[in-house]
Amino acid sequence: MYNTHIKKGISVVIPNYNGARLLAENLPSVYAALKSSGLNHEIIVSDDASTDNSVEFIRANYPDIVLICNHTNAGFSVNINRGIAAAKLELVLLLNSDIKPGENYFEQQIKYFDHPDTFGVMGKIIDEGSGNVAESCKYPLFSFFKVNHFKNISIDFAAEAYSYYLSGANALVSRDKLNELNGFNEIFSPFYHEDIDLSLRAWENGWKCYYEPKAVCFHAVSATIKSHNSKKNIKTISTRNKLLLHYFHLDDMRLYIWQIITILSLPLKWLAGKAYYLQAYRLYLQRLNAMKVYKLAFKQHAVQRQRYIPYTIIKKQIKTALDQILNAQTK
């Protein structure tokens, strides 16, 4: 059954931190893609206490942009959630400042929202420097425990292909569904793994994520996180968030076994010289109670609406559907 009553206006939400140069380079392409879509639109930039001239640049050159200025740097999920809260139109494009959408970027994506259970769709990301595909359809790999175990695959022909998750760099999503999920989980702040978590929560809530290969955008060279954080800090926070991701999406015996193996591995990590892992585990424990509360509330909400699908089932469904498409491509 199709929903023929959606008003397909687009709110573009761009989280920014010290990205004045990227905004200057990429905003014209965002405007061009929106104009080509023929749809009502707005652009929202949520600035995470930038220390460059990002705010001044937007005010001087793009007075029509809805500008949100945060006084303290809180990280990706907190910052982008403030932008999402300001969105007024039916579809929200979650767009990184280093992404340049092609002129016809929206043309093939809007149709997915005729399905009432569509959460969102992402397009193909091309590395602007090399011309290689940087991100595409996310295919879940077999693993008993690993939630973040996937690969990018090529989908060449017209098919409504699922994606294990939507890249936070260029995800076009339903605003109502995004708000029902309360946006990105801010427990993951300041960065990493929050886009995988958001999409998996959408799947587990009975909705679908898609990949559209004809929706092409380009990734400019950017190193915002790496330029403001040490390698050790990045590795520590990323590992902490990977642990939180697994706690949220694993259940029952898988969760129990994963927790035991993780604890037993700590001495081995220390002997291997991976002191950052022990620090990450300590930080994980500090946020574990908050994640337990978040997980319980999410599951109760989905179960009450008779929409909850366990992670293991949705992973199998995605893999089976993508295998059928890949097999058809090779014939």
C-alpha positions, 0 to 999 in steps of 0.5 A: 500500500502506498502513501499518496498524501506525503508533502515532499518538502525537504529540510536539509540539516547540516551539522558544522564545526569549523567548516567555513571553507567546506560550506563555501565550496558545497552550499551552491551544490546543495541549493542547485539540487534542491532547486532541481527537485522542484520541492519546497525546501529549507536549509538548516546549519547547526553550528557546534561552537565553531572557532572559525568564521562559519557563523559570520560567513553564513550570516553574510552570504546566506541570510535565508539559512536557518542558523543555530549557534551552540555556545559549547561544543557538544559533538555530532549527535547533540549538534545535529539533533538541534538542527533536526528539532528545527526542521519543518518539512516532511523529509530531512536530508542529514548532510555533512558539510563535506558532501556535495550533492549532484544536481539530480540528487533527489530525483530517484529518492523521493519515490521510496517515501511512497512506501509508508514503512520507509525510514530513509534512503541514502545515495552513492558517495564518490570521493571527489579526489580519486573518483572512487566510490567512497560509500555505497549500499551497506551489506551486513556480513555474517557474524555471531556478535559483531554489529558493525560488521559490513561492507560496501557493495555495488548495486548496478541496476534499478532495484529497491535495495535495502541498506544495512544502515544509512550513512549519516553523511547523506541520509534522506529520512522521514521527519516524523519517523526520525522524531519518533526515534528521538533522533540520534542517540546522544549517549554516543557523543561526541562522535562515531557509530551513531548513524549505524545505531539510528538506522538499526533502531529504525529497522528494529522499529519495523521500518526500512532503509534503502540505497539508491545508486542513481543519487550521487554525491561527492565527498570533499577531503575533510578531517574535522574530527582528526584535526581536533582530536588525538589518534588515541582519543579517537580510538578510545571514543570509537571503541567505547561507542562500539561497545555501547552499540553492541550492548544496545542491539544484542539481546538474550544469550548473544548479549550475555556471551558477548559481555562475558567474552568482552570482560575476559578479553580485557587482560589480553588487550592489556598484554597486547599493549592496547591500553586505550581499550581498557580506558574505552571499557571504563568509559563504556561502563560509565554510560552503561546505565544510561544506555540500559534505560534508553534501550528499555524505553525503545523496546517498550515503545516498539513492542507497544506499537507491535512493530519490534523486530529483533536485530538478528531477524532484520540482519538476516532479512537485509542480507537475504534481500541483497543476496537476491539482487546480487545474484540477479546482477551476475546473471 
